[in-house]
Amino acid sequence: MDPTIKDFESASAELEAIVRKMEEGDLSLEQAMELYERGVQLSRFCHAQLEAAERRLEILNDRGELRGAPAAMGLTPPDEGGKTR
């Protein structure tokens, strides 16, 4: 893991700032490539964090310790058969 990436929230905020800079289009090719590479690192970090959270929720659901994922995470609670809808 890149030690400069502290947590999901800061990685997400930095990624949003990179997207804004790239959309402005006032960058040299070298600057754009550096921002793109950093964006890929941040995107991978965020994706891994979201997958880990989803796995954790699935484990908790299987144990019956959690009724369902929060709606804000875009996950639906399991139906009566134990499968997610």
N, CA, C and O atoms as a Maestro MAE file, in Angstrom:
{
 s_m_m2io_version
 :::
 2.0.0
}

f_m_ct {
 s_m_title
 :::
 protein
 m_atom[340] {
  # First column is atom index #
  i_m_mmod_type
  r_m_x_coord
  r_m_y_coord
  r_m_z_coord
  i_m_residue_number
  s_m_chain_name
  s_m_pdb_residue_name
  s_m_pdb_atom_name
  i_m_atomic_number
  :::
  1 25 0.840 -1.188 0.000 1 A "MET " " N  " 7
  2 3 0.000 0.000 0.000 1 A "MET " " CA " 6
  3 2 0.883 1.249 0.000 1 A "MET " " C  " 6
  4 15 1.931 1.292 0.644 1 A "MET " " O  " 8
  5 25 0.442 2.231 -0.719 2 A "ASP " " N  " 7
  6 3 1.150 3.502 -0.794 2 A "ASP " " CA " 6
  7 2 1.025 4.227 0.547 2 A "ASP " " C  " 6
  8 15 -0.090 4.508 0.987 2 A "ASP " " O  " 8
  9 25 2.142 4.535 1.203 3 A "PRO " " N  " 7
  10 3 2.074 5.180 2.519 3 A "PRO " " CA " 6
  11 2 1.514 6.604 2.476 3 A "PRO " " C  " 6
  12 15 1.159 7.160 3.516 3 A "PRO " " O  " 8
  13 25 1.433 7.195 1.288 4 A "THR " " N  " 7
  14 3 0.879 8.550 1.199 4 A "THR " " CA " 6
  15 2 -0.640 8.553 1.188 4 A "THR " " C  " 6
  16 15 -1.256 9.611 1.318 4 A "THR " " O  " 8
  17 25 -1.261 7.370 1.033 5 A "ILE " " N  " 7
  18 3 -2.716 7.271 1.061 5 A "ILE " " CA " 6
  19 2 -3.122 6.889 2.475 5 A "ILE " " C  " 6
  20 15 -2.834 5.786 2.940 5 A "ILE " " O  " 8
  21 25 -3.794 7.813 3.155 6 A "LYS " " N  " 7
  22 3 -4.103 7.611 4.567 6 A "LYS " " CA " 6
  23 2 -5.394 6.815 4.799 6 A "LYS " " C  " 6
  24 15 -5.402 5.868 5.585 6 A "LYS " " O  " 8
  25 25 -6.469 7.189 4.128 7 A "ASP " " N  " 7
  26 3 -7.744 6.523 4.345 7 A "ASP " " CA " 6
  27 2 -8.652 6.735 3.135 7 A "ASP " " C  " 6
  28 15 -8.319 7.487 2.218 7 A "ASP " " O  " 8
  29 25 -9.797 6.065 3.145 8 A "PHE " " N  " 7
  30 3 -10.724 6.121 2.020 8 A "PHE " " CA " 6
  31 2 -11.167 7.551 1.726 8 A "PHE " " C  " 6
  32 15 -11.188 7.970 0.569 8 A "PHE " " O  " 8
  33 25 -11.519 8.295 2.764 9 A "GLU " " N  " 7
  34 3 -12.050 9.639 2.578 9 A "GLU " " CA " 6
  35 2 -11.031 10.566 1.931 9 A "GLU " " C  " 6
  36 15 -11.366 11.309 1.009 9 A "GLU " " O  " 8
  37 25 -9.789 10.529 2.407 10 A "SER " " N  " 7
  38 3 -8.766 11.406 1.821 10 A "SER " " CA " 6
  39 2 -8.406 10.959 0.409 10 A "SER " " C  " 6
  40 15 -8.141 11.795 -0.454 10 A "SER " " O  " 8
  41 25 -8.394 9.646 0.164 11 A "ALA " " N  " 7
  42 3 -8.105 9.139 -1.179 11 A "ALA " " CA " 6
  43 2 -9.203 9.562 -2.149 11 A "ALA " " C  " 6
  44 15 -8.922 9.965 -3.278 11 A "ALA " " O  " 8
  45 25 -10.439 9.471 -1.709 12 A "SER " " N  " 7
  46 3 -11.567 9.858 -2.548 12 A "SER " " CA " 6
  47 2 -11.520 11.358 -2.867 12 A "SER " " C  " 6
  48 15 -11.755 11.762 -4.006 12 A "SER " " O  " 8
  49 25 -11.220 12.166 -1.870 13 A "ALA " " N  " 7
  50 3 -11.140 13.618 -2.074 13 A "ALA " " CA " 6
  51 2 -10.008 13.970 -3.038 13 A "ALA " " C  " 6
  52 15 -10.178 14.819 -3.913 13 A "ALA " " O  " 8
  53 25 -8.857 13.319 -2.881 14 A "GLU " " N  " 7
  54 3 -7.730 13.582 -3.779 14 A "GLU " " CA " 6
  55 2 -8.071 13.150 -5.199 14 A "GLU " " C  " 6
  56 15 -7.722 13.839 -6.157 14 A "GLU " " O  " 8
  57 25 -8.745 12.023 -5.340 15 A "LEU " " N  " 7
  58 3 -9.148 11.540 -6.653 15 A "LEU " " CA " 6
  59 2 -10.105 12.531 -7.329 15 A "LEU " " C  " 6
  60 15 -9.979 12.796 -8.524 15 A "LEU " " O  " 8
  61 25 -11.043 13.066 -6.580 16 A "GLU " " N  " 7
  62 3 -11.960 14.066 -7.121 16 A "GLU " " CA " 6
  63 2 -11.207 15.308 -7.588 16 A "GLU " " C  " 6
  64 15 -11.533 15.873 -8.632 16 A "GLU " " O  " 8
  65 25 -10.197 15.741 -6.819 17 A "ALA " " N  " 7
  66 3 -9.406 16.908 -7.205 17 A "ALA " " CA " 6
  67 2 -8.627 16.636 -8.496 17 A "ALA " " C  " 6
  68 15 -8.503 17.517 -9.346 17 A "ALA " " O  " 8
  69 25 -8.109 15.426 -8.636 18 A "ILE " " N  " 7
  70 3 -7.384 15.044 -9.847 18 A "ILE " " CA " 6
  71 2 -8.312 15.084 -11.053 18 A "ILE " " C  " 6
  72 15 -7.943 15.592 -12.112 18 A "ILE " " O  " 8
  73 25 -9.502 14.552 -10.893 19 A "VAL " " N  " 7
  74 3 -10.469 14.552 -11.999 19 A "VAL " " CA " 6
  75 2 -10.774 15.986 -12.422 19 A "VAL " " C  " 6
  76 15 -10.812 16.281 -13.616 19 A "VAL " " O  " 8
  77 25 -10.993 16.881 -11.458 20 A "ARG " " N  " 7
  78 3 -11.270 18.284 -11.788 20 A "ARG " " CA " 6
  79 2 -10.117 18.903 -12.564 20 A "ARG " " C  " 6
  80 15 -10.339 19.583 -13.567 20 A "ARG " " O  " 8
  81 25 -8.874 18.673 -12.105 21 A "LYS " " N  " 7
  82 3 -7.707 19.227 -12.802 21 A "LYS " " CA " 6
  83 2 -7.610 18.706 -14.219 21 A "LYS " " C  " 6
  84 15 -7.318 19.462 -15.146 21 A "LYS " " O  " 8
  85 25 -7.853 17.417 -14.391 22 A "MET " " N  " 7
  86 3 -7.739 16.833 -15.720 22 A "MET " " CA " 6
  87 2 -8.859 17.322 -16.637 22 A "MET " " C  " 6
  88 15 -8.646 17.487 -17.838 22 A "MET " " O  " 8
  89 25 -10.037 17.551 -16.089 23 A "GLU " " N  " 7
  90 3 -11.142 18.054 -16.893 23 A "GLU " " CA " 6
  91 2 -10.888 19.482 -17.380 23 A "GLU " " C  " 6
  92 15 -11.377 19.869 -18.442 23 A "GLU " " O  " 8
  93 25 -10.137 20.254 -16.622 24 A "GLU " " N  " 7
  94 3 -9.807 21.618 -17.036 24 A "GLU " " CA " 6
  95 2 -8.955 21.611 -18.303 24 A "GLU " " C  " 6
  96 15 -9.058 22.511 -19.136 24 A "GLU " " O  " 8
  97 25 -8.114 20.588 -18.440 25 A "GLY " " N  " 7
  98 3 -7.352 20.414 -19.666 25 A "GLY " " CA " 6
  99 2 -6.138 21.313 -19.842 25 A "GLY " " C  " 6
  100 15 -5.535 21.300 -20.915 25 A "GLY " " O  " 8
  101 25 -5.760 22.076 -18.858 26 A "ASP " " N  " 7
  102 3 -4.610 22.976 -18.971 26 A "ASP " " CA " 6
  103 2 -3.339 22.341 -18.433 26 A "ASP " " C  " 6
  104 15 -2.599 22.977 -17.682 26 A "ASP " " O  " 8
  105 25 -3.075 21.096 -18.807 27 A "LEU " " N  " 7
  106 3 -1.927 20.364 -18.295 27 A "LEU " " CA " 6
  107 2 -1.024 19.947 -19.450 27 A "LEU " " C  " 6
  108 15 -1.477 19.721 -20.573 27 A "LEU " " O  " 8
  109 25 0.252 19.853 -19.142 28 A "SER " " N  " 7
  110 3 1.165 19.274 -20.123 28 A "SER " " CA " 6
  111 2 0.922 17.767 -20.152 28 A "SER " " C  " 6
  112 15 0.284 17.216 -19.255 28 A "SER " " O  " 8
  113 25 1.428 17.116 -21.174 29 A "LEU " " N  " 7
  114 3 1.273 15.667 -21.261 29 A "LEU " " CA " 6
  115 2 1.895 14.993 -20.040 29 A "LEU " " C  " 6
  116 15 1.311 14.065 -19.479 29 A "LEU " " O  " 8
  117 25 3.064 15.449 -19.631 30 A "GLU " " N  " 7
  118 3 3.735 14.853 -18.468 30 A "GLU " " CA " 6
  119 2 2.913 15.031 -17.192 30 A "GLU " " C  " 6
  120 15 2.781 14.097 -16.402 30 A "GLU " " O  " 8
  121 25 2.366 16.221 -16.992 31 A "GLN " " N  " 7
  122 3 1.527 16.468 -15.813 31 A "GLN " " CA " 6
  123 2 0.283 15.583 -15.844 31 A "GLN " " C  " 6
  124 15 -0.106 15.009 -14.827 31 A "GLN " " O  " 8
  125 25 -0.333 15.480 -17.016 32 A "ALA " " N  " 7
  126 3 -1.531 14.659 -17.151 32 A "ALA " " CA " 6
  127 2 -1.218 13.198 -16.852 32 A "ALA " " C  " 6
  128 15 -1.998 12.522 -16.182 32 A "ALA " " O  " 8
  129 25 -0.089 12.711 -17.341 33 A "MET " " N  " 7
  130 3 0.292 11.322 -17.090 33 A "MET " " CA " 6
  131 2 0.543 11.076 -15.606 33 A "MET " " C  " 6
  132 15 0.130 10.046 -15.072 33 A "MET " " O  " 8
  133 25 1.212 12.007 -14.937 34 A "GLU " " N  " 7
  134 3 1.468 11.866 -13.499 34 A "GLU " " CA " 6
  135 2 0.160 11.850 -12.716 34 A "GLU " " C  " 6
  136 15 -0.018 11.040 -11.805 34 A "GLU " " O  " 8
  137 25 -0.752 12.748 -13.074 35 A "LEU " " N  " 7
  138 3 -2.046 12.778 -12.387 35 A "LEU " " CA " 6
  139 2 -2.839 11.509 -12.668 35 A "LEU " " C  " 6
  140 15 -3.491 10.969 -11.774 35 A "LEU " " O  " 8
  141 25 -2.784 11.033 -13.905 36 A "TYR " " N  " 7
  142 3 -3.494 9.810 -14.259 36 A "TYR " " CA " 6
  143 2 -2.971 8.629 -13.436 36 A "TYR " " C  " 6
  144 15 -3.752 7.848 -12.894 36 A "TYR " " O  " 8
  145 25 -1.642 8.508 -13.350 37 A "GLU " " N  " 7
  146 3 -1.043 7.416 -12.576 37 A "GLU " " CA " 6
  147 2 -1.444 7.490 -11.109 37 A "GLU " " C  " 6
  148 15 -1.757 6.470 -10.495 37 A "GLU " " O  " 8
  149 25 -1.436 8.692 -10.551 38 A "ARG " " N  " 7
  150 3 -1.849 8.857 -9.152 38 A "ARG " " CA " 6
  151 2 -3.331 8.513 -9.005 38 A "ARG " " C  " 6
  152 15 -3.733 7.883 -8.027 38 A "ARG " " O  " 8
  153 25 -4.127 8.924 -9.966 39 A "GLY " " N  " 7
  154 3 -5.548 8.613 -9.936 39 A "GLY " " CA " 6
  155 2 -5.807 7.120 -9.946 39 A "GLY " " C  " 6
  156 15 -6.700 6.639 -9.248 39 A "GLY " " O  " 8
  157 25 -5.034 6.380 -10.734 40 A "VAL " " N  " 7
  158 3 -5.184 4.926 -10.780 40 A "VAL " " CA " 6
  159 2 -4.848 4.331 -9.415 40 A "VAL " " C  " 6
  160 15 -5.561 3.450 -8.935 40 A "VAL " " O  " 8
  161 25 -3.776 4.801 -8.786 41 A "GLN " " N  " 7
  162 3 -3.410 4.318 -7.443 41 A "GLN " " CA " 6
  163 2 -4.550 4.567 -6.458 41 A "GLN " " C  " 6
  164 15 -4.935 3.679 -5.698 41 A "GLN " " O  " 8
  165 25 -5.077 5.780 -6.484 42 A "LEU " " N  " 7
  166 3 -6.149 6.144 -5.555 42 A "LEU " " CA " 6
  167 2 -7.416 5.340 -5.828 42 A "LEU " " C  " 6
  168 15 -8.086 4.885 -4.901 42 A "LEU " " O  " 8
  169 25 -7.733 5.173 -7.098 43 A "SER " " N  " 7
  170 3 -8.913 4.403 -7.471 43 A "SER " " CA " 6
  171 2 -8.793 2.957 -7.008 43 A "SER " " C  " 6
  172 15 -9.753 2.393 -6.482 43 A "SER " " O  " 8
  173 25 -7.639 2.363 -7.196 44 A "ARG " " N  " 7
  174 3 -7.432 0.978 -6.749 44 A "ARG " " CA " 6
  175 2 -7.547 0.868 -5.232 44 A "ARG " " C  " 6
  176 15 -8.141 -0.079 -4.717 44 A "ARG " " O  " 8
  177 25 -6.983 1.828 -4.525 45 A "PHE " " N  " 7
  178 3 -7.064 1.833 -3.068 45 A "PHE " " CA " 6
  179 2 -8.528 1.908 -2.625 45 A "PHE " " C  " 6
  180 15 -8.965 1.133 -1.773 45 A "PHE " " O  " 8
  181 25 -9.289 2.856 -3.214 46 A "CYS " " N  " 7
  182 3 -10.699 3.017 -2.840 46 A "CYS " " CA " 6
  183 2 -11.494 1.762 -3.161 46 A "CYS " " C  " 6
  184 15 -12.322 1.326 -2.361 46 A "CYS " " O  " 8
  185 25 -11.248 1.184 -4.321 47 A "HIS " " N  " 7
  186 3 -11.956 -0.032 -4.715 47 A "HIS " " CA " 6
  187 2 -11.664 -1.168 -3.728 47 A "HIS " " C  " 6
  188 15 -12.576 -1.890 -3.324 47 A "HIS " " O  " 8
  189 25 -10.410 -1.322 -3.344 48 A "ALA " " N  " 7
  190 3 -10.038 -2.372 -2.386 48 A "ALA " " CA " 6
  191 2 -10.707 -2.137 -1.033 48 A "ALA " " C  " 6
  192 15 -11.150 -3.086 -0.387 48 A "ALA " " O  " 8
  193 25 -10.781 -0.883 -0.607 49 A "GLN " " N  " 7
  194 3 -11.429 -0.567 0.668 49 A "GLN " " CA " 6
  195 2 -12.923 -0.902 0.615 49 A "GLN " " C  " 6
  196 15 -13.473 -1.447 1.571 49 A "GLN " " O  " 8
  197 25 -13.571 -0.577 -0.497 50 A "LEU " " N  " 7
  198 3 -14.998 -0.875 -0.640 50 A "LEU " " CA " 6
  199 2 -15.241 -2.376 -0.697 50 A "LEU " " C  " 6
  200 15 -16.203 -2.867 -0.106 50 A "LEU " " O  " 8
  201 25 -14.388 -3.109 -1.394 51 A "GLU " " N  " 7
  202 3 -14.536 -4.565 -1.446 51 A "GLU " " CA " 6
  203 2 -14.354 -5.185 -0.069 51 A "GLU " " C  " 6
  204 15 -15.087 -6.102 0.301 51 A "GLU " " O  " 8
  205 25 -13.383 -4.692 0.694 52 A "ALA " " N  " 7
  206 3 -13.154 -5.213 2.043 52 A "ALA " " CA " 6
  207 2 -14.361 -4.947 2.936 52 A "ALA " " C  " 6
  208 15 -14.755 -5.803 3.727 52 A "ALA " " O  " 8
  209 25 -14.939 -3.771 2.808 53 A "ALA " " N  " 7
  210 3 -16.126 -3.445 3.610 53 A "ALA " " CA " 6
  211 2 -17.294 -4.339 3.215 53 A "ALA " " C  " 6
  212 15 -18.041 -4.805 4.076 53 A "ALA " " O  " 8
  213 25 -17.455 -4.579 1.920 54 A "GLU " " N  " 7
  214 3 -18.540 -5.449 1.464 54 A "GLU " " CA " 6
  215 2 -18.351 -6.875 1.966 54 A "GLU " " C  " 6
  216 15 -19.310 -7.512 2.402 54 A "GLU " " O  " 8
  217 25 -17.105 -7.385 1.906 55 A "ARG " " N  " 7
  218 3 -16.835 -8.738 2.433 55 A "ARG " " CA " 6
  219 2 -17.141 -8.811 3.914 55 A "ARG " " C  " 6
  220 15 -17.708 -9.793 4.392 55 A "ARG " " O  " 8
  221 25 -16.767 -7.779 4.634 56 A "ARG " " N  " 7
  222 3 -17.022 -7.753 6.072 56 A "ARG " " CA " 6
  223 2 -18.525 -7.786 6.355 56 A "ARG " " C  " 6
  224 15 -18.979 -8.490 7.257 56 A "ARG " " O  " 8
  225 25 -19.292 -7.017 5.574 57 A "LEU " " N  " 7
  226 3 -20.740 -7.026 5.753 57 A "LEU " " CA " 6
  227 2 -21.322 -8.385 5.407 57 A "LEU " " C  " 6
  228 15 -22.228 -8.858 6.093 57 A "LEU " " O  " 8
  229 25 -20.822 -9.022 4.359 58 A "GLU " " N  " 7
  230 3 -21.309 -10.345 3.985 58 A "GLU " " CA " 6
  231 2 -21.021 -11.357 5.083 58 A "GLU " " C  " 6
  232 15 -21.861 -12.206 5.383 58 A "GLU " " O  " 8
  233 25 -19.842 -11.273 5.681 59 A "ILE " " N  " 7
  234 3 -19.488 -12.187 6.778 59 A "ILE " " CA " 6
  235 2 -20.423 -11.954 7.956 59 A "ILE " " C  " 6
  236 15 -20.934 -12.902 8.551 59 A "ILE " " O  " 8
  237 25 -20.640 -10.695 8.286 60 A "LEU " " N  " 7
  238 3 -21.532 -10.395 9.398 60 A "LEU " " CA " 6
  239 2 -22.946 -10.872 9.093 60 A "LEU " " C  " 6
  240 15 -23.625 -11.384 9.983 60 A "LEU " " O  " 8
  241 25 -23.401 -10.713 7.857 61 A "ASN " " N  " 7
  242 3 -24.729 -11.187 7.478 61 A "ASN " " CA " 6
  243 2 -24.830 -12.691 7.629 61 A "ASN " " C  " 6
  244 15 -25.836 -13.184 8.140 61 A "ASN " " O  " 8
  245 25 -23.810 -13.446 7.198 62 A "ASP " " N  " 7
  246 3 -23.822 -14.896 7.306 62 A "ASP " " CA " 6
  247 2 -23.902 -15.349 8.759 62 A "ASP " " C  " 6
  248 15 -24.496 -16.387 9.053 62 A "ASP " " O  " 8
  249 25 -23.323 -14.597 9.648 63 A "ARG " " N  " 7
  250 3 -23.359 -14.944 11.069 63 A "ARG " " CA " 6
  251 2 -24.647 -14.481 11.733 63 A "ARG " " C  " 6
  252 15 -24.924 -14.832 12.880 63 A "ARG " " O  " 8
  253 25 -25.428 -13.697 11.014 64 A "GLY " " N  " 7
  254 3 -26.665 -13.182 11.579 64 A "GLY " " CA " 6
  255 2 -26.455 -12.043 12.551 64 A "GLY " " C  " 6
  256 15 -27.347 -11.724 13.337 64 A "GLY " " O  " 8
  257 25 -25.293 -11.429 12.509 65 A "GLU " " N  " 7
  258 3 -24.994 -10.347 13.440 65 A "GLU " " CA " 6
  259 2 -25.353 -8.977 12.879 65 A "GLU " " C  " 6
  260 15 -25.236 -7.968 13.573 65 A "GLU " " O  " 8
  261 25 -25.785 -8.942 11.636 66 A "LEU " " N  " 7
  262 3 -26.109 -7.672 11.018 66 A "LEU " " CA " 6
  263 2 -27.366 -7.863 10.184 66 A "LEU " " C  " 6
  264 15 -27.470 -8.843 9.447 66 A "LEU " " O  " 8
  265 25 -28.305 -6.961 10.282 67 A "ARG " " N  " 7
  266 3 -29.579 -7.125 9.571 67 A "ARG " " CA " 6
  267 2 -29.485 -6.762 8.099 67 A "ARG " " C  " 6
  268 15 -30.258 -7.275 7.291 67 A "ARG " " O  " 8
  269 25 -28.574 -5.904 7.741 68 A "GLY " " N  " 7
  270 3 -28.424 -5.505 6.345 68 A "GLY " " CA " 6
  271 2 -27.447 -4.363 6.228 68 A "GLY " " C  " 6
  272 15 -27.148 -3.672 7.202 68 A "GLY " " O  " 8
  273 25 -26.964 -4.181 5.044 69 A "ALA " " N  " 7
  274 3 -26.029 -3.086 4.803 69 A "ALA " " CA " 6
  275 2 -26.790 -1.774 4.779 69 A "ALA " " C  " 6
  276 15 -27.954 -1.741 4.379 69 A "ALA " " O  " 8
  277 25 -26.155 -0.700 5.199 70 A "PRO " " N  " 7
  278 3 -26.810 0.606 5.127 70 A "PRO " " CA " 6
  279 2 -27.158 0.945 3.684 70 A "PRO " " C  " 6
  280 15 -26.393 0.646 2.767 70 A "PRO " " O  " 8
  281 25 -28.298 1.562 3.490 71 A "ALA " " N  " 7
  282 3 -28.742 1.916 2.141 71 A "ALA " " CA " 6
  283 2 -27.737 2.834 1.450 71 A "ALA " " C  " 6
  284 15 -27.633 2.813 0.223 71 A "ALA " " O  " 8
  285 25 -27.002 3.631 2.204 72 A "ALA " " N  " 7
  286 3 -26.028 4.551 1.628 72 A "ALA " " CA " 6
  287 2 -24.901 3.824 0.919 72 A "ALA " " C  " 6
  288 15 -24.233 4.412 0.069 72 A "ALA " " O  " 8
  289 25 -24.674 2.558 1.248 73 A "MET " " N  " 7
  290 3 -23.603 1.797 0.611 73 A "MET " " CA " 6
  291 2 -24.079 1.144 -0.682 73 A "MET " " C  " 6
  292 15 -23.287 0.521 -1.389 73 A "MET " " O  " 8
  293 25 -25.357 1.280 -0.994 74 A "GLY " " N  " 7
  294 3 -25.872 0.715 -2.224 74 A "GLY " " CA " 6
  295 2 -26.083 -0.784 -2.172 74 A "GLY " " C  " 6
  296 15 -26.261 -1.417 -3.213 74 A "GLY " " O  " 8
  297 25 -26.066 -1.358 -0.994 75 A "LEU " " N  " 7
  298 3 -26.281 -2.793 -0.837 75 A "LEU " " CA " 6
  299 2 -27.674 -3.010 -0.265 75 A "LEU " " C  " 6
  300 15 -28.150 -2.213 0.544 75 A "LEU " " O  " 8
  301 25 -28.318 -4.075 -0.680 76 A "THR " " N  " 7
  302 3 -29.639 -4.364 -0.155 76 A "THR " " CA " 6
  303 2 -29.550 -5.460 0.884 76 A "THR " " C  " 6
  304 15 -28.674 -6.321 0.800 76 A "THR " " O  " 8
  305 25 -30.442 -5.444 1.867 77 A "PRO " " N  " 7
  306 3 -30.409 -6.485 2.902 77 A "PRO " " CA " 6
  307 2 -30.794 -7.831 2.300 77 A "PRO " " C  " 6
  308 15 -31.451 -7.875 1.261 77 A "PRO " " O  " 8
  309 25 -30.389 -8.946 2.947 78 A "PRO " " N  " 7
  310 3 -30.728 -10.264 2.428 78 A "PRO " " CA " 6
  311 2 -32.229 -10.510 2.507 78 A "PRO " " C  " 6
  312 15 -32.914 -9.990 3.387 78 A "PRO " " O  " 8
  313 25 -32.727 -11.317 1.565 79 A "ASP " " N  " 7
  314 3 -34.133 -11.695 1.628 79 A "ASP " " CA " 6
  315 2 -34.285 -12.883 2.569 79 A "ASP " " C  " 6
  316 15 -33.327 -13.248 3.251 79 A "ASP " " O  " 8
  317 25 -35.432 -13.477 2.622 80 A "GLU " " N  " 7
  318 3 -35.689 -14.570 3.553 80 A "GLU " " CA " 6
  319 2 -34.829 -15.788 3.298 80 A "GLU " " C  " 6
  320 15 -34.578 -16.562 4.222 80 A "GLU " " O  " 8
  321 25 -34.367 -15.983 2.071 81 A "GLY " " N  " 7
  322 3 -33.543 -17.134 1.740 81 A "GLY " " CA " 6
  323 2 -32.065 -16.899 2.031 81 A "GLY " " C  " 6
  324 15 -31.245 -17.786 1.795 81 A "GLY " " O  " 8
  325 25 -31.713 -15.728 2.536 82 A "GLY " " N  " 7
  326 3 -30.321 -15.446 2.871 82 A "GLY " " CA " 6
  327 2 -29.533 -14.839 1.720 82 A "GLY " " C  " 6
  328 15 -28.352 -14.528 1.873 82 A "GLY " " O  " 8
  329 25 -30.176 -14.668 0.571 83 A "LYS " " N  " 7
  330 3 -29.495 -14.074 -0.582 83 A "LYS " " CA " 6
  331 2 -29.817 -12.598 -0.636 83 A "LYS " " C  " 6
  332 15 -30.891 -12.169 -0.213 83 A "LYS " " O  " 8
  333 25 -28.870 -11.814 -1.165 84 A "THR " " N  " 7
  334 3 -29.136 -10.403 -1.308 84 A "THR " " CA " 6
  335 2 -30.035 -10.174 -2.502 84 A "THR " " C  " 6
  336 15 -29.971 -10.901 -3.494 84 A "THR " " O  " 8
  337 25 -30.871 -9.158 -2.400 85 A "ARG " " N  " 7
  338 3 -31.803 -8.844 -3.486 85 A "ARG " " CA " 6
  339 2 -31.164 -7.980 -4.524 85 A "ARG " " C  " 6
  340 15 -31.808 -7.621 -5.510 85 A "ARG " " O  " 8
  :::
 }
 m_bond[339] {
  # First column is bond index #
  i_m_from
  i_m_to
  i_m_order
  :::
  1 1 2 1
  2 2 3 1
  3 3 4 2
  4 3 5 1
  5 5 6 1
  6 6 7 1
  7 7 8 2
  8 7 9 1
  9 9 10 1
  10 10 11 1
  11 11 12 2
  12 11 13 1
  13 13 14 1
  14 14 15 1
  15 15 16 2
  16 15 17 1
  17 17 18 1
  18 18 19 1
  19 19 20 2
  20 19 21 1
  21 21 22 1
  22 22 23 1
  23 23 24 2
  24 23 25 1
  25 25 26 1
  26 26 27 1
  27 27 28 2
  28 27 29 1
  29 29 30 1
  30 30 31 1
  31 31 32 2
  32 31 33 1
  33 33 34 1
  34 34 35 1
  35 35 36 2
  36 35 37 1
  37 37 38 1
  38 38 39 1
  39 39 40 2
  40 39 41 1
  41 41 42 1
  42 42 43 1
  43 43 44 2
  44 43 45 1
  45 45 46 1
  46 46 47 1
  47 47 48 2
  48 47 49 1
  49 49 50 1
  50 50 51 1
  51 51 52 2
  52 51 53 1
  53 53 54 1
  54 54 55 1
  55 55 56 2
  56 55 57 1
  57 57 58 1
  58 58 59 1
  59 59 60 2
  60 59 61 1
  61 61 62 1
  62 62 63 1
  63 63 64 2
  64 63 65 1
  65 65 66 1
  66 66 67 1
  67 67 68 2
  68 67 69 1
  69 69 70 1
  70 70 71 1
  71 71 72 2
  72 71 73 1
  73 73 74 1
  74 74 75 1
  75 75 76 2
  76 75 77 1
  77 77 78 1
  78 78 79 1
  79 79 80 2
  80 79 81 1
  81 81 82 1
  82 82 83 1
  83 83 84 2
  84 83 85 1
  85 85 86 1
  86 86 87 1
  87 87 88 2
  88 87 89 1
  89 89 90 1
  90 90 91 1
  91 91 92 2
  92 91 93 1
  93 93 94 1
  94 94 95 1
  95 95 96 2
  96 95 97 1
  97 97 98 1
  98 98 99 1
  99 99 100 2
  100 99 101 1
  101 101 102 1
  102 102 103 1
  103 103 104 2
  104 103 105 1
  105 105 106 1
  106 106 107 1
  107 107 108 2
  108 107 109 1
  109 109 110 1
  110 110 111 1
  111 111 112 2
  112 111 113 1
  113 113 114 1
  114 114 115 1
  115 115 116 2
  116 115 117 1
  117 117 118 1
  118 118 119 1
  119 119 120 2
  120 119 121 1
  121 121 122 1
  122 122 123 1
  123 123 124 2
  124 123 125 1
  125 125 126 1
  126 126 127 1
  127 127 128 2
  128 127 129 1
  129 129 130 1
  130 130 131 1
  131 131 132 2
  132 131 133 1
  133 133 134 1
  134 134 135 1
  135 135 136 2
  136 135 137 1
  137 137 138 1
  138 138 139 1
  139 139 140 2
  140 139 141 1
  141 141 142 1
  142 142 143 1
  143 143 144 2
  144 143 145 1
  145 145 146 1
  146 146 147 1
  147 147 148 2
  148 147 149 1
  149 149 150 1
  150 150 151 1
  151 151 152 2
  152 151 153 1
  153 153 154 1
  154 154 155 1
  155 155 156 2
  156 155 157 1
  157 157 158 1
  158 158 159 1
  159 159 160 2
  160 159 161 1
  161 161 162 1
  162 162 163 1
  163 163 164 2
  164 163 165 1
  165 165 166 1
  166 166 167 1
  167 167 168 2
  168 167 169 1
  169 169 170 1
  170 170 171 1
  171 171 172 2
  172 171 173 1
  173 173 174 1
  174 174 175 1
  175 175 176 2
  176 175 177 1
  177 177 178 1
  178 178 179 1
  179 179 180 2
  180 179 181 1
  181 181 182 1
  182 182 183 1
  183 183 184 2
  184 183 185 1
  185 185 186 1
  186 186 187 1
  187 187 188 2
  188 187 189 1
  189 189 190 1
  190 190 191 1
  191 191 192 2
  192 191 193 1
  193 193 194 1
  194 194 195 1
  195 195 196 2
  196 195 197 1
  197 197 198 1
  198 198 199 1
  199 199 200 2
  200 199 201 1
  201 201 202 1
  202 202 203 1
  203 203 204 2
  204 203 205 1
  205 205 206 1
  206 206 207 1
  207 207 208 2
  208 207 209 1
  209 209 210 1
  210 210 211 1
  211 211 212 2
  212 211 213 1
  213 213 214 1
  214 214 215 1
  215 215 216 2
  216 215 217 1
  217 217 218 1
  218 218 219 1
  219 219 220 2
  220 219 221 1
  221 221 222 1
  222 222 223 1
  223 223 224 2
  224 223 225 1
  225 225 226 1
  226 226 227 1
  227 227 228 2
  228 227 229 1
  229 229 230 1
  230 230 231 1
  231 231 232 2
  232 231 233 1
  233 233 234 1
  234 234 235 1
  235 235 236 2
  236 235 237 1
  237 237 238 1
  238 238 239 1
  239 239 240 2
  240 239 241 1
  241 241 242 1
  242 242 243 1
  243 243 244 2
  244 243 245 1
  245 245 246 1
  246 246 247 1
  247 247 248 2
  248 247 249 1
  249 249 250 1
  250 250 251 1
  251 251 252 2
  252 251 253 1
  253 253 254 1
  254 254 255 1
  255 255 256 2
  256 255 257 1
  257 257 258 1
  258 258 259 1
  259 259 260 2
  260 259 261 1
  261 261 262 1
  262 262 263 1
  263 263 264 2
  264 263 265 1
  265 265 266 1
  266 266 267 1
  267 267 268 2
  268 267 269 1
  269 269 270 1
  270 270 271 1
  271 271 272 2
  272 271 273 1
  273 273 274 1
  274 274 275 1
  275 275 276 2
  276 275 277 1
  277 277 278 1
  278 278 279 1
  279 279 280 2
  280 279 281 1
  281 281 282 1
  282 282 283 1
  283 283 284 2
  284 283 285 1
  285 285 286 1
  286 286 287 1
  287 287 288 2
  288 287 289 1
  289 289 290 1
  290 290 291 1
  291 291 292 2
  292 291 293 1
  293 293 294 1
  294 294 295 1
  295 295 296 2
  296 295 297 1
  297 297 298 1
  298 298 299 1
  299 299 300 2
  300 299 301 1
  301 301 302 1
  302 302 303 1
  303 303 304 2
  304 303 305 1
  305 305 306 1
  306 306 307 1
  307 307 308 2
  308 307 309 1
  309 309 310 1
  310 310 311 1
  311 311 312 2
  312 311 313 1
  313 313 314 1
  314 314 315 1
  315 315 316 2
  316 315 317 1
  317 317 318 1
  318 318 319 1
  319 319 320 2
  320 319 321 1
  321 321 322 1
  322 322 323 1
  323 323 324 2
  324 323 325 1
  325 325 326 1
  326 326 327 1
  327 327 328 2
  328 327 329 1
  329 329 330 1
  330 330 331 1
  331 331 332 2
  332 331 333 1
  333 333 334 1
  334 334 335 1
  335 335 336 2
  336 335 337 1
  337 337 338 1
  338 338 339 1
  339 339 340 2
  :::
 }
}
